[in-house]
Amino acid sequence: MSFTSLGVSESLCAALQKEHIATPYPIQAEVIPAVLSKRDVLGIAKTGSGKTLGYVLPILMHIQKKKVVMKSRHIQALVLVPTRELAAQVHSVFATYVYEARLPIKTLAVFGGVSINPQMMAMNNVSILVATPGRLLELISLNAVSLSSAEMLVLDEADKMLTAGFENEMDQIFALLPKARQNLLFSATLNDRIQALEKVLLHDPLVIKIEEEAVELDCIQQSAYFIAEEQKGPLLRHLIKSRDMNQVLVFTSSVARADRVVEKLQKNGIEARSIHSRKTQGARTDLLSDFKQGYLRVLVTTDLLSRGIDIEFLPFVINYELPRSPINFIHRIGRTGRAGRPGEAITFVSPSEEAHFKVIEKKMKKKVPRVEYGASGRS
């Protein structure tokens, strides 16, 4: 299956080739034709499933095809997201394909935590707005943007918006949108609150559910080092060098930490790069390609890659820090030990993480062997 067969335009297919993307993910294969045929969509899929590109491409095609001159500060498509990080990430995908396909479409991301004035000034002629609910309402109250002409609404990670307490803000936003519009709702889970939201928003939706891949824990050799936080960096470098590790995927809990780990590795002569939401999609694609082909020794990431990366034989995964969710831990280590091939997952546990690691072990129904390091000698 190709993007062309899904109905993606020639210019955007060329842009996909420039980004080294040839084959649609399963959710893209279902979402793109549905959106192009004007259907409402309820997509249930975890982060990393490829859903963003699934709605970005048809939205760009819709706006390109209409060629409508909008009133000042009236948008055509609204994407609501729960966090500033996701807003920036989604906007970067739109911006990448607008640039690569040379589309005359302006996109903008708006979110709190930064000055509102530059966002107000940038609002002229915006067709696609990616926003967090609170900042969007602020901009509306200042007459910086109008939703009265919006034709498409996307709720990305709707489950997180509901748990973060955005219900009131979302209700206010829905009341300002035209009733005749196309709605796309994406969530990691299908629970009662999502189903209630679906009934309010969606009309005869196509329901797309991408099942989580099973993780075979028995194929993964696990070990855990209980060490002080300041020992993590030296231990990581020691393991990579002493065991001559190649193709190592390292997980951290934040973008800033990923970049700091890479800086330390590089200073110690270990080839490493970071890949996370602040990198452009093109940069992420290139880095992942180099890593998969063995040209890059160490790739440091956040949970951006705990799903969606498929390497036939990835020998090592190292948890530099624990994720918040035990499920994310399982998906992290599931990047190794795939297709019956052996793999090794090493986890660093600081004193503040010990209780959480016990929760993770309980979720896995597996006790991870401890390895001594430090006072009794390095192993």
Secondary structure, DSSP 8 states (H G I E B T S, - for coil): --TGGGT--HHHHHHHHHTT--S--HHHHHHHHHHHTT--EEEE--TTSSHHHHHHHHHHHHHHHH-----TTB-SEEEE-SSHHHHHHHHHHHHHHHHHTT----EEEE-SSS-SHHHHHTTTT-SEEEE-HHHHHHHHHTTS-B-TT--EEEETTHHHHHHTT-HHHHHHHHHHS-SS-EEEEEES---HHHHHHHHHH-SS-EEEE-------GGGEEEEEEE--GGGHHHHHHHHHHHTT--SEEEE-SSHHHHHHHHHHHHHTT--EEEESTTS-HHHHHHHHHHHHTTS-SEEEE-GGGSSS---TT--EEEESS--SSHHHHHHHHTTSS-TT--EEEEEEE-GGGHHHHHHHHHHHT----B---STT---
